[in-house]
């Protein structure tokens, strides 16, 4: 046999082994790949959409969409199809996109419910096919994210929540922090198109620089309404007239009204030109303003809806409504307005990308095939194997025979779901509803007598009694044949959210639960982790037995179905050096040992046993991991799925598939390896 033949055989063998290793875990993306049809009636409200898009970038060749927690998407055919083009080793969101001299800049981050962190600004010189560091880089534990980027010539400016940075768009990768304001809420920075030394930055206050960004001073007191003890402005949005450069507009909300101020002298003085309660909810989450080049007098505002003016901002009319099959349909919550020189107006919303070519009179959904940015709060497998997901601002969606539909009757944030003999329980906007079936148009309010209504709460089945389930939010409620019983009414959680909950299968009287905050003190180890041995009639505070709860909260807890004494707790917060991700107890929670070998520093989310196995599976911010009782460390459940946070996952009744509802990339399905069912 020739040496060449041997070499070819070795290469082929190597390729085969590598391919087998890569495909060791068979993940399949299930979408939704296109906007699900809503079951709502025509002109009724619907929350259908493709997920939270935070920013847009429109170039001559491509459109780019910034997914809030799911990376970057690119379309080469005006939104008909989209392709994910980021290469994050740990999936981050994209909060801002900006292009200058053929380079695309992307600010990375994750921000939702106080979980902020990012790696700074990346750049691409090949239309998003690859990304490199720009020099403005943050460590994850710094909890900094960049909200806006602007540039002129070789200079760049960027804002985080509390800081303004100046850098150079060249190989030097030099950045300098030029301004810090604690408690600020910076969201935008804008260069004067005629004078690059003049820059405005908007947050809770309006700041101005006249020396190319080297220093900034507040000019908020020049606005018609300024922050006082009675009125606190949450966010000020700004824009410059592309024709008359000395004209600027500022938009903000206060007293449940929208305010538009105008400056005709480059920001020296400001006059109010519009104030009305019609423009609602201009707050820190969505306050946007833009003039429309090519359409004289056109101004568009964005809050939870879009509003359009045709008289230079003196009056506004509602431009978008979440009505099915209506010409004004665009999803609620406007995150960005992108007005093009040709008069086209793009909206980035919590439901995807929308376009108007007639000054906001009508809107087209441009969230084409492949734009999958759904943030799944809850996932449930129905008895007939249909998949139902509750999503951030998209209500509920369900999949039957590979086709997704949006349950149009329920508008807002969806959550967990559970099928019972009484019907199906769902959570909408934090409140429980009872419906007959997934296709039902009627519902009844079924929330227990609890004043709390957290957006993220979950149902848990009793392991042996089908007439019992639990609702876990700020408190634990037991439901027996439709009747609620509070189990934690005597425990003052101070409105904390319960994150971990477990009922042991072999001993259902043993319960554990945990709150979502550490004690923040080694001398105050109490009130965070509890155990019951009588089904929740009484509780023992065992926080002190797991001392790491001083600095890490328990995100989930699970006991071995066949051995109540074997308990695992996974932990939140990001680590720096030593890993504190999972702790194990073999004596029912009396003592604990670190069980984190093989994991990464990122926060854990959910921990479960695969039924009828000794395999633990855990979702984290950095993807999935598993561990058998014969393994010395955790290993990643790698594959095609991004290394993305998953807040909920379930195994089907046959134990064939694991379904994962990711927080930013829709639903994925894992074919459970046969080796997991072997000792």
C-alpha positions as CSV (number, residue, x, y, z in Angstrom):
1,X,0.0,0.0,0.0
2,X,1.4,3.4,-1.0
3,X,2.1,6.1,1.5
4,X,-0.4,8.3,-0.3
5,X,-3.1,5.8,0.1
6,X,-2.4,5.4,3.8
7,X,-2.5,9.2,4.2
8,X,-5.8,9.4,2.5
9,X,-7.2,6.7,4.7
10,X,-6.0,8.4,7.8
11,X,-7.5,11.7,6.7
12,X,-10.8,10.0,6.0
13,X,-10.8,8.3,9.4
14,X,-10.0,11.6,11.1
15,X,-12.8,13.3,9.3
16,X,-15.3,10.6,10.2
17,X,-14.3,10.7,13.9
18,X,-14.5,14.5,14.0
19,X,-17.9,14.4,12.3
20,X,-19.1,11.9,14.8
21,X,-17.9,13.9,17.7
22,X,-19.5,17.1,16.3
23,X,-22.8,15.3,15.7
24,X,-22.8,13.4,19.0
25,X,-25.9,15.4,20.0
26,X,-28.5,15.7,17.4
27,X,-30.2,19.1,17.7
28,X,-32.8,20.3,15.2
29,X,-34.2,23.9,15.0
30,X,-38.0,23.9,15.1
31,X,-38.6,27.7,14.6
32,X,-41.0,29.3,14.3
33,X,-39.3,30.3,11.1
34,X,-42.0,32.6,9.8
35,X,-44.6,34.8,11.6
36,X,-47.2,32.3,12.9
37,X,-50.8,32.9,11.7
38,X,-52.8,34.4,14.6
39,X,-56.1,32.7,15.6
40,X,-57.5,36.1,16.4
41,X,-60.4,37.4,14.4
42,X,-59.7,40.1,11.8
43,X,-59.1,43.6,13.4
44,X,-58.8,42.0,16.8
45,X,-55.6,42.5,18.8
46,X,-52.8,40.0,18.2
47,X,-49.3,39.6,19.6
48,X,-47.9,37.4,16.8
49,X,-44.4,38.1,15.7
50,X,-40.8,36.8,15.4
51,X,-39.2,38.2,18.6
52,X,-37.5,41.3,20.0
53,X,-35.5,43.3,17.4
54,X,-33.6,46.1,19.1
55,X,-32.0,47.9,16.2
56,X,-31.8,47.9,12.4
57,X,-29.1,48.7,9.8
58,X,-30.2,49.2,6.1
59,X,-27.4,49.3,3.5
60,X,-27.5,49.2,-0.3
61,X,-26.8,45.5,-0.4
62,X,-28.1,44.1,2.9
63,X,-30.6,44.6,5.7
64,X,-29.4,43.8,9.3
65,X,-31.5,43.1,12.3
66,X,-30.2,43.2,15.9
67,X,-31.9,40.5,18.0
68,X,-32.1,41.6,21.7
69,X,-30.8,38.3,23.0
70,X,-30.2,36.3,19.8
71,X,-27.3,37.8,17.8
72,X,-27.5,39.4,14.3
73,X,-29.5,38.5,11.3
74,X,-28.9,39.6,7.7
75,X,-31.2,39.7,4.6
76,X,-30.0,40.1,1.0
77,X,-33.6,40.1,-0.4
78,X,-35.4,43.0,1.4
79,X,-36.6,40.9,4.3
80,X,-38.0,37.8,2.5
81,X,-35.4,35.6,4.1
82,X,-32.9,36.1,6.9
83,X,-29.7,34.4,8.0
84,X,-28.1,34.5,11.4
85,X,-24.5,35.9,10.9
86,X,-23.0,36.3,14.4
87,X,-20.4,33.8,15.6
88,X,-20.7,34.3,19.4
89,X,-19.1,31.5,21.4
90,X,-21.6,32.4,24.1
91,X,-24.8,33.8,22.5
92,X,-25.1,37.5,23.2
93,X,-27.7,39.9,22.0
94,X,-27.1,42.9,19.8
95,X,-28.2,46.3,21.1
96,X,-26.9,48.5,18.3
97,X,-25.7,48.4,14.7
98,X,-23.7,51.1,12.9
99,X,-21.9,51.3,9.6
100,X,-19.1,53.5,8.5
101,X,-16.7,53.3,5.5
102,X,-17.7,49.7,4.8
103,X,-17.3,48.5,8.4
104,X,-20.2,47.3,10.5
105,X,-20.1,47.9,14.2
106,X,-22.1,45.8,16.6
107,X,-22.6,46.3,20.3
108,X,-23.0,43.1,22.2
109,X,-25.0,42.6,25.3
110,X,-27.7,40.8,27.3
111,X,-30.2,42.9,29.2
112,X,-33.5,41.9,30.5
113,X,-34.8,41.9,34.1
114,X,-31.5,43.3,35.5
115,X,-29.2,40.7,33.9
116,X,-26.9,43.0,32.1
117,X,-23.5,42.1,30.6
118,X,-21.7,42.4,27.3
119,X,-18.3,42.1,25.7
120,X,-18.2,45.6,24.1
121,X,-18.1,46.5,20.4
122,X,-17.3,44.1,17.6
123,X,-16.7,45.0,13.9
124,X,-17.1,43.2,10.6
125,X,-15.3,44.1,7.4
126,X,-17.1,41.4,5.3
127,X,-20.8,42.2,5.7
128,X,-21.1,40.2,8.9
129,X,-19.5,36.9,7.9
130,X,-16.9,37.3,10.7
131,X,-16.4,39.7,13.7
132,X,-13.4,41.1,15.4
133,X,-12.8,43.1,18.6
134,X,-12.6,46.9,18.2
135,X,-10.6,47.6,21.4
136,X,-13.7,48.6,23.5
137,X,-14.1,45.3,25.4
138,X,-15.7,44.6,28.8
139,X,-15.5,41.6,31.1
140,X,-18.8,39.9,31.7
141,X,-18.7,40.6,35.4
142,X,-18.4,44.4,34.7
143,X,-22.0,44.3,33.6
144,X,-21.6,46.9,31.0
145,X,-23.4,47.1,27.7
146,X,-23.2,49.6,24.8
147,X,-26.4,51.1,23.7
148,X,-25.4,53.3,20.8
149,X,-22.5,53.9,18.5
150,X,-21.9,56.8,16.1
151,X,-18.9,58.1,14.1
152,X,-17.4,60.6,11.8
153,X,-14.2,60.3,9.8
154,X,-12.0,58.0,11.9
155,X,-13.7,58.9,15.2
156,X,-16.3,56.8,17.1
157,X,-18.5,57.6,20.1
158,X,-20.3,55.0,22.2
159,X,-22.6,55.1,25.3
160,X,-23.2,52.6,28.0
161,X,-25.8,53.1,30.7
162,X,-23.6,55.5,32.7
163,X,-20.6,56.3,30.5
164,X,-19.6,58.0,27.2
165,X,-16.6,56.6,25.3
166,X,-14.5,58.0,22.5
167,X,-12.4,55.9,20.2
168,X,-10.8,55.5,16.8
169,X,-11.9,53.5,13.8
170,X,-8.5,52.3,12.9
171,X,-6.0,49.6,13.8
172,X,-5.0,51.4,17.0
173,X,-8.1,50.2,18.8
174,X,-7.8,53.0,21.3
175,X,-10.8,54.0,23.4
176,X,-11.1,56.5,26.3
177,X,-13.9,57.0,28.8
178,X,-14.7,60.7,28.7
179,X,-17.8,61.0,30.9
180,X,-19.5,59.1,33.7
181,X,-22.8,59.8,35.4
182,X,-24.0,57.3,38.0
183,X,-27.7,56.5,37.7
184,X,-27.8,57.9,34.1
185,X,-29.7,56.0,31.4
186,X,-27.8,56.8,28.2
187,X,-29.4,55.4,25.1
188,X,-28.3,57.6,22.2
189,X,-25.4,59.7,20.9
190,X,-25.6,61.9,17.8
191,X,-23.0,63.9,15.9
192,X,-24.0,67.3,14.4
193,X,-24.0,66.7,10.6
194,X,-22.4,70.1,10.0
195,X,-20.0,70.4,12.9
196,X,-18.4,67.2,14.2
197,X,-17.2,68.9,17.3
198,X,-20.8,69.3,18.4
199,X,-22.4,66.1,19.9
200,X,-25.6,65.5,21.8
201,X,-26.2,62.5,24.1
202,X,-29.6,61.5,25.5
203,X,-30.5,59.6,28.6
204,X,-32.4,60.7,31.7
205,X,-30.8,64.1,30.9
206,X,-29.6,65.7,27.7
207,X,-25.9,66.3,27.4
208,X,-23.9,68.4,24.9
209,X,-20.3,68.5,23.9
210,X,-18.7,71.3,21.8
211,X,-15.1,70.0,21.9
212,X,-15.4,66.7,19.8
213,X,-16.6,64.7,22.7
214,X,-13.8,65.4,25.2
215,X,-16.2,66.8,27.7
216,X,-20.0,66.9,28.2
217,X,-22.4,69.3,30.1
218,X,-26.1,68.8,30.9
219,X,-28.4,71.1,28.9
220,X,-31.6,69.5,30.3
221,X,-32.6,72.7,32.1
222,X,-33.1,74.3,28.6
223,X,-35.9,71.9,27.8
224,X,-39.5,73.0,28.4
225,X,-39.9,70.4,31.2
226,X,-37.0,69.4,33.3
227,X,-36.5,66.7,36.0
228,X,-37.7,67.8,39.4
229,X,-38.5,65.9,42.6
230,X,-42.1,65.6,41.3
231,X,-41.1,64.8,37.7
232,X,-38.3,62.5,36.7
233,X,-37.6,62.1,33.0
234,X,-36.7,58.5,32.2
235,X,-35.3,59.0,28.7
236,X,-34.7,61.8,26.2
237,X,-34.6,61.0,22.5
238,X,-33.1,63.4,20.0
239,X,-32.8,63.9,16.3
240,X,-31.4,66.5,13.9
241,X,-33.2,67.9,10.8
242,X,-31.3,66.5,7.8
243,X,-32.2,69.7,5.8
244,X,-31.9,72.5,8.4
245,X,-29.0,71.4,10.5
246,X,-29.6,74.0,13.2
247,X,-33.0,72.4,14.0
248,X,-33.1,69.6,16.6
249,X,-36.1,67.8,18.1
250,X,-36.2,66.2,21.6
251,X,-38.8,63.7,22.7
252,X,-39.6,62.5,26.2
253,X,-42.5,61.5,28.4
254,X,-43.7,62.8,31.7
255,X,-47.0,62.8,33.6
256,X,-48.4,60.2,31.2
257,X,-48.0,62.6,28.3
258,X,-45.6,62.9,25.4
259,X,-43.5,66.0,24.9
260,X,-41.7,67.2,21.8
261,X,-39.4,70.2,22.1
262,X,-37.8,72.0,19.2
263,X,-34.5,74.0,18.9
264,X,-33.8,76.2,15.9
265,X,-30.4,77.4,17.1
266,X,-28.5,74.2,17.4
267,X,-29.5,73.4,21.0
268,X,-29.0,76.8,22.6
269,X,-32.8,77.3,23.3
270,X,-35.7,74.9,23.2
271,X,-39.5,75.4,22.8
272,X,-42.2,72.9,23.3
273,X,-44.2,72.3,20.1
274,X,-46.3,69.3,21.2
275,X,-47.7,67.9,24.4
276,X,-50.5,65.3,24.6
277,X,-51.6,62.2,26.5
278,X,-52.3,60.5,23.1
279,X,-48.6,59.7,22.9
280,X,-48.3,57.2,25.8
281,X,-45.6,55.3,27.6
282,X,-42.5,57.2,26.5
283,X,-40.2,55.6,29.1
284,X,-36.7,54.3,29.5
285,X,-37.6,51.2,27.4
286,X,-38.9,52.8,24.3
287,X,-38.6,56.5,23.5
288,X,-37.6,57.1,19.9
289,X,-37.9,60.0,17.4
290,X,-36.9,60.5,13.8
291,X,-37.5,63.0,11.0
292,X,-38.1,61.3,7.6
293,X,-35.7,62.5,4.8
294,X,-37.5,63.1,1.6
295,X,-40.9,63.8,3.2
296,X,-41.1,67.4,4.3
297,X,-42.8,67.8,7.7
298,X,-42.8,64.1,8.5
299,X,-41.8,63.2,12.1
300,X,-42.2,59.8,13.7
301,X,-42.3,58.9,17.4
302,X,-41.9,55.5,18.9
303,X,-43.1,54.3,22.3
304,X,-45.1,51.1,22.6
305,X,-46.8,52.4,19.4
306,X,-45.6,54.6,16.5
307,X,-47.0,58.1,16.0
308,X,-46.7,60.2,12.8
309,X,-46.7,63.9,12.2
310,X,-47.1,65.6,8.8
311,X,-46.8,69.1,10.1
312,X,-43.2,69.1,11.5
313,X,-44.2,67.8,14.9
314,X,-47.1,70.1,15.9
315,X,-49.7,67.2,15.8
316,X,-49.4,63.4,15.8
317,X,-51.7,60.6,14.9
318,X,-51.4,56.9,15.9
319,X,-49.6,55.0,13.1
320,X,-49.4,51.4,14.3
321,X,-51.9,49.1,15.9
322,X,-51.6,45.4,16.8
323,X,-54.7,44.5,14.8
324,X,-54.9,41.3,12.7
325,X,-54.9,41.8,8.9
326,X,-55.1,45.6,9.4
327,X,-53.1,47.9,7.2
328,X,-51.7,49.6,10.4
329,X,-50.5,46.3,11.9
330,X,-47.1,46.4,13.4
331,X,-46.1,44.7,16.7
332,X,-46.1,46.8,19.8
333,X,-43.0,48.2,21.6
334,X,-41.0,50.3,19.2
335,X,-37.3,49.8,19.9
336,X,-35.8,51.7,16.9
337,X,-36.9,53.9,14.0
338,X,-34.7,53.8,10.9
339,X,-35.8,56.4,8.4
340,X,-34.1,56.2,4.9
341,X,-33.3,59.0,2.5
342,X,-35.9,57.5,0.0
343,X,-38.7,58.0,2.6
344,X,-38.9,54.4,3.7
345,X,-39.4,54.0,7.5
346,X,-38.4,50.8,9.3
347,X,-39.4,49.8,12.8
348,X,-37.6,47.4,15.1
349,X,-40.2,46.0,17.5
350,X,-40.7,43.2,20.0
351,X,-42.3,41.3,17.1
352,X,-39.8,41.8,14.4
353,X,-39.2,44.2,11.5
354,X,-41.8,46.4,9.8
355,X,-41.6,48.8,6.8
356,X,-43.7,51.7,5.7
357,X,-43.3,53.3,2.3
358,X,-46.1,55.8,2.6
359,X,-45.1,58.0,5.6
360,X,-46.6,55.6,8.2
361,X,-50.0,55.2,6.7
362,X,-49.6,51.4,6.1
363,X,-47.0,48.9,7.3
364,X,-45.6,45.7,5.9
365,X,-44.2,42.8,8.0
366,X,-40.6,42.2,6.9
367,X,-39.8,39.5,9.4
368,X,-39.3,36.9,6.7
369,X,-38.3,33.3,6.9
370,X,-35.3,32.6,9.2
371,X,-35.7,35.6,11.6
372,X,-36.1,33.6,14.7
373,X,-35.6,35.8,17.8
374,X,-38.3,34.4,20.1
375,X,-37.6,34.8,23.8
376,X,-39.3,31.7,25.3
377,X,-40.4,32.0,29.0
378,X,-42.3,28.7,29.2
379,X,-42.5,25.5,27.1
380,X,-45.0,22.6,27.5
381,X,-45.6,19.4,25.6
382,X,-49.3,18.7,25.3
383,X,-50.7,15.2,25.7
384,X,-51.2,15.0,21.9
385,X,-47.5,16.0,21.5
386,X,-48.2,19.6,20.3
387,X,-45.6,22.1,21.5
388,X,-46.8,25.2,23.2
389,X,-44.5,28.1,24.1
390,X,-45.2,31.3,26.0
391,X,-42.9,34.1,24.8
392,X,-41.9,37.6,25.8
393,X,-44.5,39.9,24.3
394,X,-45.7,37.3,21.8
395,X,-48.3,35.6,24.0
396,X,-48.7,31.8,23.2
397,X,-47.7,29.9,20.1
398,X,-48.3,26.2,19.4
399,X,-46.9,23.8,16.8
400,X,-49.0,21.1,15.2
401,X,-47.7,19.0,12.2
402,X,-44.7,21.4,11.9
403,X,-47.0,24.4,11.5
404,X,-46.9,27.2,14.1
405,X,-49.9,29.3,15.1
406,X,-50.2,32.1,17.5
407,X,-53.0,31.9,20.1
408,X,-54.6,35.2,19.3
409,X,-57.0,35.4,22.3
410,X,-54.2,36.2,24.7
411,X,-52.2,39.4,24.2
412,X,-49.0,40.2,26.0
413,X,-46.3,38.2,27.7
414,X,-46.9,34.4,27.7
415,X,-45.5,32.0,30.2
416,X,-45.8,28.4,31.3
417,X,-48.7,26.1,30.6
418,X,-50.1,22.9,32.1
419,X,-52.9,20.6,30.9
420,X,-55.2,19.2,33.7
421,X,-58.6,17.6,34.1
422,X,-60.1,21.1,34.6
423,X,-58.6,22.3,31.3
424,X,-55.3,24.1,30.4
425,X,-53.8,26.6,32.8
426,X,-51.7,29.4,31.2
427,X,-50.0,32.5,32.4
428,X,-50.6,35.8,30.6
429,X,-48.9,39.0,31.9
430,X,-48.3,37.2,35.1
431,X,-51.9,36.2,35.8
432,X,-53.3,32.6,35.5
433,X,-56.1,31.8,33.1
434,X,-57.9,28.6,32.5
435,X,-58.9,27.6,29.0
436,X,-60.7,24.6,27.6
437,X,-58.1,23.8,24.9
438,X,-55.4,25.4,22.8
439,X,-58.0,26.4,20.2
440,X,-60.5,27.8,22.7
441,X,-61.6,31.4,22.4
442,X,-63.0,31.6,25.9
443,X,-61.1,31.7,29.2
444,X,-61.7,32.2,32.9
445,X,-59.5,33.9,35.4
446,X,-57.9,31.3,37.6
447,X,-55.3,33.1,39.6
448,X,-55.0,32.2,43.3
449,X,-55.8,34.9,46.0
450,X,-52.3,36.3,45.5
451,X,-51.6,40.0,44.9
452,X,-48.4,39.2,43.1
453,X,-48.2,38.5,39.3
454,X,-44.6,37.9,38.3
455,X,-43.9,37.7,34.6
456,X,-41.8,34.6,35.0
457,X,-43.6,31.8,37.0
458,X,-44.0,28.1,36.5
459,X,-46.3,25.1,37.0
460,X,-45.0,21.8,38.5
461,X,-46.9,18.6,38.4
462,X,-47.2,16.4,41.5
463,X,-45.0,13.4,40.7
464,X,-47.6,10.8,41.6
465,X,-51.1,12.4,42.1
466,X,-52.5,13.8,38.8
467,X,-55.1,15.8,40.7
468,X,-52.4,18.0,42.2
469,X,-50.1,20.7,40.7
470,X,-48.2,23.7,42.0
471,X,-47.9,27.3,40.9
472,X,-44.6,28.8,41.8
473,X,-44.1,32.6,41.6
474,X,-43.6,34.9,44.5
475,X,-45.3,32.2,46.6
476,X,-46.1,28.5,46.3
477,X,-49.7,27.6,45.7
478,X,-51.0,24.0,45.6
479,X,-53.9,23.2,43.4
480,X,-56.0,20.1,44.1
481,X,-58.8,19.5,41.6
482,X,-59.1,23.3,40.9
483,X,-58.9,24.5,44.5
484,X,-55.9,26.6,45.6
485,X,-54.0,26.3,48.9
486,X,-51.1,28.6,49.8
487,X,-48.1,26.8,51.1
488,X,-45.8,29.7,51.8
489,X,-48.1,32.4,53.2
490,X,-46.3,32.5,56.5
491,X,-42.9,33.1,54.9
492,X,-42.1,36.7,54.0
493,X,-40.1,36.6,50.8
494,X,-40.3,40.4,50.5
495,X,-41.6,40.1,47.0
496,X,-38.7,38.0,45.9
497,X,-39.3,35.5,43.1
498,X,-39.1,31.8,43.9
499,X,-36.6,30.3,41.4
500,X,-36.1,26.7,42.5
501,X,-38.7,24.2,43.5
502,X,-38.7,20.4,43.9
503,X,-41.1,17.7,44.9
504,X,-39.4,14.3,45.3
505,X,-41.0,11.4,43.3
506,X,-40.4,8.6,45.8
507,X,-41.3,10.8,48.8
508,X,-43.7,13.6,47.6
509,X,-43.9,15.0,51.2
510,X,-40.3,16.3,50.7
511,X,-40.2,19.7,49.1
512,X,-37.5,22.3,48.5
513,X,-37.7,25.9,47.3
514,X,-35.4,28.9,47.0
515,X,-35.6,32.7,46.5
516,X,-33.9,34.5,43.7
517,X,-31.5,36.7,45.7
518,X,-28.4,35.9,47.8
519,X,-28.2,37.0,51.4
520,X,-25.3,39.4,50.5
521,X,-23.8,38.6,53.9
522,X,-22.1,35.6,55.5
523,X,-23.4,36.7,58.9
524,X,-27.1,36.7,57.7
525,X,-27.5,33.2,56.2
526,X,-31.3,32.9,56.4
527,X,-34.4,33.3,54.4
528,X,-33.3,32.0,51.0
529,X,-33.5,28.2,51.0
530,X,-36.2,26.1,52.6
531,X,-37.1,22.4,53.0
532,X,-40.4,20.7,54.0
533,X,-40.9,17.1,55.1
534,X,-44.7,17.3,55.4
535,X,-45.8,18.5,52.0
536,X,-45.5,22.2,52.7
537,X,-47.4,22.4,56.0
538,X,-44.2,23.6,57.7
539,X,-40.9,24.8,56.4
540,X,-37.3,24.6,57.7
541,X,-34.9,27.4,56.7
542,X,-31.8,25.6,55.6
543,X,-30.0,28.6,54.1
544,X,-27.1,28.4,56.5
545,X,-26.4,24.8,55.5
546,X,-25.6,26.0,51.9
547,X,-23.3,28.9,52.8
548,X,-22.6,29.9,49.2
549,X,-26.0,31.5,49.2
550,X,-24.3,34.5,50.8
551,X,-23.2,35.4,47.3
552,X,-25.0,33.1,44.9
553,X,-28.7,32.5,44.7
554,X,-30.2,29.1,43.9
555,X,-31.7,29.2,40.4
556,X,-33.1,25.6,40.5
557,X,-33.1,22.6,42.8
558,X,-33.8,18.9,42.0
559,X,-33.7,15.7,44.0
560,X,-33.0,12.2,42.8
561,X,-36.4,10.6,42.0
562,X,-35.4,7.3,43.6
563,X,-33.3,8.8,46.5
564,X,-34.7,11.8,48.3
565,X,-31.4,12.4,50.1
566,X,-29.5,13.1,46.9
567,X,-30.2,16.8,46.1
568,X,-28.6,19.2,43.6
569,X,-28.8,23.0,43.6
570,X,-27.6,25.1,40.7
571,X,-26.6,28.7,41.3
572,X,-26.8,32.1,39.7
573,X,-24.4,35.0,39.3
574,X,-21.3,34.9,37.2
575,X,-18.1,33.5,38.6
576,X,-14.6,34.9,38.1
577,X,-12.1,32.4,39.4
578,X,-13.5,29.5,41.4
579,X,-16.6,27.9,40.0
580,X,-19.8,27.8,42.1
581,X,-22.4,26.5,39.7
582,X,-23.8,23.3,41.2
583,X,-23.7,22.0,44.7
584,X,-24.7,18.4,45.7
585,X,-26.0,17.0,49.0
586,X,-26.3,13.3,49.8
587,X,-28.0,13.8,53.2
588,X,-31.1,15.7,52.3
589,X,-29.6,19.1,52.4
590,X,-27.8,18.9,55.7
591,X,-24.3,19.3,54.0
592,X,-23.3,20.3,50.5
593,X,-20.3,19.9,48.3
594,X,-19.2,21.7,45.1
595,X,-20.3,19.7,42.0
596,X,-19.2,22.3,39.3
597,X,-16.3,20.6,37.6
598,X,-16.5,21.0,33.8
599,X,-18.9,24.0,33.8
600,X,-18.3,27.6,32.8
601,X,-18.6,30.8,34.8
602,X,-22.0,31.7,33.4
603,X,-25.2,31.6,35.3
604,X,-27.2,28.4,35.5
605,X,-31.0,28.4,34.7
606,X,-32.7,25.0,35.0
607,X,-31.7,21.5,36.2
608,X,-33.6,18.3,35.6
609,X,-33.2,14.5,35.5
610,X,-34.0,12.9,32.2
611,X,-36.8,10.5,33.2
612,X,-35.8,6.8,33.8
613,X,-32.1,7.7,33.7
614,X,-29.4,8.8,36.0
615,X,-28.6,11.7,33.7
616,X,-28.8,15.3,34.9
617,X,-29.3,18.0,32.2
618,X,-28.8,21.7,33.0
619,X,-29.4,24.8,30.9
620,X,-27.1,27.8,31.4
621,X,-26.5,31.1,29.8
622,X,-23.7,29.3,27.9
623,X,-25.9,26.4,26.6
624,X,-26.7,22.9,27.8
625,X,-24.6,20.5,30.0
626,X,-25.2,17.0,31.2
627,X,-23.7,14.6,33.8
628,X,-24.2,11.0,34.6
629,X,-23.5,9.6,38.1
630,X,-20.5,7.8,36.6
631,X,-18.9,11.0,35.2
632,X,-16.3,13.1,37.1
633,X,-17.3,16.3,35.4
634,X,-20.1,18.0,33.4
635,X,-20.0,17.9,29.6
636,X,-21.6,20.2,27.0
637,X,-24.6,19.0,25.0
638,X,-23.1,20.6,21.9
639,X,-24.3,20.6,18.3
640,X,-26.1,23.0,15.9
641,X,-27.9,24.9,18.7
642,X,-26.2,28.2,19.7
643,X,-24.7,28.3,23.2
644,X,-27.7,30.3,24.3
645,X,-29.7,30.7,27.5
646,X,-32.7,28.4,27.8
647,X,-35.3,29.2,30.5
648,X,-37.5,26.1,30.0
649,X,-37.1,22.6,28.6
650,X,-39.2,19.5,28.7
651,X,-38.9,15.8,27.7
652,X,-41.7,14.2,25.8
653,X,-43.7,11.3,27.4
654,X,-41.8,8.6,25.3
655,X,-38.5,10.0,26.5
656,X,-37.3,10.3,22.9
657,X,-36.8,14.1,22.6
658,X,-35.9,17.0,24.8
659,X,-37.5,20.3,23.7
660,X,-35.7,23.5,24.5
661,X,-37.4,27.0,24.5
662,X,-34.4,29.3,24.1
663,X,-34.3,32.9,25.2
664,X,-33.7,34.5,21.8
665,X,-33.7,31.7,19.1
666,X,-37.0,29.9,19.4
667,X,-37.4,26.2,19.9
668,X,-34.8,23.4,19.4
669,X,-35.3,19.7,19.7
670,X,-32.6,17.2,21.0
671,X,-32.8,13.5,20.1
672,X,-31.9,12.0,23.5
673,X,-28.9,9.7,23.0
674,X,-29.5,6.0,23.6
675,X,-26.3,5.9,25.8
676,X,-28.1,8.1,28.4
677,X,-30.5,5.2,29.1
678,X,-27.6,2.9,29.7
679,X,-25.8,2.6,33.1
